[in-house]
């Protein structure tokens, strides 16, 4: 009897308690601050890195964007001088001056990103989806124990992104629910740099030197070695950044016939690409293979 009275009293007390509602908050839903990993050459910031800044703008209207440059010597200093006014959305330029970062090796660069992130605690880290970004970001993500979102072509919210799947034949929307930082590689052709006014060009972001006194190099020695850089001098745009691509397939029959596309590409100001069949046949090298550029560039196929 006493037990029943006690249970009844507890039920009445519980019924008068206020109802609590719990709101699930994503770890990266705080004030956005983004680190853009920039690539530079000859003292200039490369165009894909500026597209990465444009992508960072889409993450949050109040986003604070910092740009990280690394390398050594006059080229780095000149790049830093250009970076302060390269885009009005850049609020700070971080410079890591050391011979260890002259070449884009994944090991030292990933450790640098880890070091900067531990000090600055960015909510997002963004880099263009080229050979530079694809080499560095996965290792940096592993060091920070997060999963990167790759090949982003659209940003809906700070944690919601659109990316191609099935070799570009379908698009999917993904939501990042992991811990910060949210690390992204973006397709530069999907984030075109918008023209800005003369007043915006007068904006100059401050330069901050990255303290490398605690940089641990022991884990980065001997795992990879820079051999050489092989590039082809051409007035045509790079395949990954071009808005127009002329591509050929197995119908061209041979590597010699494939050269006919080059004149057409020069007239159009386009890049030259190839289908997988043409690459497998040995007509052109693998770096000309198309697959994921269809959704981000205007392209025409030639089967002559």
MILUMSE-109223 format. One line per 10 residues: their letters; for each residue x, y, z of C-alpha. Coordinates in steps of 0.2 Angstrom, whole numbers. Layout:
! residues N
A> X,Y,Z  ...
//
This chain:
! residues 304
XXXXXXXXXX> 0,0,0  14,12,5  23,8,-11  8,12,-22  6,29,-13  25,33,-16  23,28,-35  8,39,-36  17,54,-28  32,52,-40
XXXXXXXXXX> 20,52,-55  12,68,-49  29,76,-46  36,71,-63  20,78,-72  24,95,-65  42,95,-71  46,107,-87  48,98,-103  67,99,-109
XXXXXXXXXX> 71,99,-128  88,95,-134  96,103,-149  109,94,-158  123,105,-163  136,101,-176  154,103,-170  158,115,-184  142,126,-182  152,139,-172
XXXXXXXXXX> 158,155,-179  167,151,-196  185,154,-198  193,146,-213  211,142,-218  215,142,-237  230,132,-242  237,143,-256  249,137,-270  261,150,-278
XXXXXXXXXX> 273,151,-292  285,164,-298  279,176,-284  260,175,-289  246,166,-281  239,153,-293  221,155,-299  214,139,-291  219,145,-274  209,161,-277
XXXXXXXXXX> 195,150,-282  197,142,-265  195,159,-257  179,161,-267  173,144,-260  177,149,-242  166,164,-244  151,153,-247  154,144,-230  147,159,-220
XXXXXXXXXX> 144,177,-223  154,182,-207  168,170,-212  186,175,-207  198,169,-220  216,166,-218  228,161,-232  243,150,-229  259,152,-239  275,142,-237
XXXXXXXXXX> 291,141,-246  307,151,-245  317,165,-253  312,179,-264  298,170,-272  289,167,-256  291,185,-250  284,191,-267  269,179,-266  265,186,-248
XXXXXXXXXX> 266,204,-255  253,199,-268  243,189,-257  238,203,-245  228,211,-259  224,196,-270  206,195,-263  196,207,-252  189,192,-242  207,187,-236
XXXXXXXXXX> 209,194,-218  226,187,-214  241,180,-223  251,167,-214  269,164,-220  279,149,-216  297,153,-222  308,137,-223  317,127,-236  307,112,-230
XXXXXXXXXX> 292,119,-239  300,123,-256  293,108,-264  275,102,-262  279,86,-252  265,79,-242  275,75,-226  281,92,-221  266,102,-228  254,91,-218
XXXXXXXXXX> 264,93,-202  263,112,-205  245,112,-207  243,102,-191  254,114,-182  244,129,-189  227,121,-185  232,117,-167  237,135,-164  223,144,-174
XXXXXXXXXX> 208,131,-172  200,135,-189  183,128,-192  187,124,-210  202,121,-221  200,123,-240  212,119,-254  210,118,-273  207,100,-280  223,99,-290
XXXXXXXXXX> 239,89,-288  245,100,-275  229,99,-264  226,80,-267  244,76,-262  243,86,-246  226,87,-238  223,68,-235  238,66,-225  234,82,-215
XXXXXXXXXX> 217,76,-212  224,60,-205  235,69,-193  220,79,-187  209,63,-186  195,70,-198  188,64,-214  190,76,-229  176,80,-241  184,80,-258
XXXXXXXXXX> 180,88,-275  166,100,-269  157,109,-283  144,117,-273  141,124,-255  124,125,-248  129,128,-229  144,127,-219  142,108,-217  132,104,-233
XXXXXXXXXX> 141,101,-249  138,95,-267  151,83,-275  151,72,-291  151,53,-290  152,39,-302  166,48,-312  155,64,-313  139,55,-320  129,59,-304
XXXXXXXXXX> 130,73,-290  127,70,-272  124,81,-257  133,77,-242  133,84,-224  148,84,-213  145,79,-195  162,76,-189  174,86,-178  182,102,-184
XXXXXXXXXX> 191,106,-194  180,102,-209  193,99,-223  188,102,-241  195,101,-258  186,111,-271  184,111,-290  191,128,-295  181,129,-311  165,129,-300
XXXXXXXXXX> 170,144,-290  175,158,-302  183,173,-294  171,188,-295  177,205,-301  179,217,-287  180,236,-286  195,247,-285  192,251,-267  192,233,-263
XXXXXXXXXX> 209,231,-271  216,244,-259  212,232,-245  228,224,-238  228,210,-226  241,209,-212  255,196,-214  259,185,-199  274,174,-198  271,156,-193
XXXXXXXXXX> 283,151,-178  292,135,-184  302,133,-168  291,118,-162  290,111,-180  294,92,-178  303,87,-194  309,70,-188  293,61,-194  295,69,-212
XXXXXXXXXX> 312,64,-216  316,51,-229  298,46,-233  297,55,-250  310,64,-260  308,77,-273  315,72,-290  310,85,-303  296,94,-310  291,91,-328
XXXXXXXXXX> 279,103,-337  275,108,-354  276,126,-360  260,130,-369  248,145,-370  233,134,-368  225,134,-351  227,119,-339  214,105,-341  209,106,-322
XXXXXXXXXX> 206,125,-323  199,128,-341  181,133,-345  182,125,-362  189,108,-366  192,99,-383  193,81,-381  196,66,-392  193,48,-391  197,31,-400
XXXXXXXXXX> 190,38,-416  206,48,-419  215,31,-421  233,37,-416  243,49,-406  248,58,-422  230,61,-426  227,67,-409  238,82,-412  225,89,-424
XXXXXXXXXX> 215,94,-408  229,106,-402  226,118,-416  207,118,-413  210,120,-394  222,135,-398  208,144,-408  195,141,-394  207,145,-380  203,128,-373
XXXXXXXXXX> 212,114,-365  215,97,-373  207,81,-365  205,63,-369  193,49,-366  198,34,-356  199,23,-371  211,35,-379  222,35,-364  221,16,-363
XXXXXXXXXX> 226,15,-381  242,25,-377  237,40,-388  240,53,-374  246,52,-356  235,49,-342  235,67,-335  224,72,-350  210,59,-346  193,67,-344
XXXXXXXXXX> 180,60,-331  175,73,-318  177,89,-329  161,87,-338  150,96,-325  162,110,-323  168,115,-341  161,117,-358  168,103,-368  166,96,-386
XXXX> 171,78,-392  180,75,-408  179,58,-416  187,61,-433
//
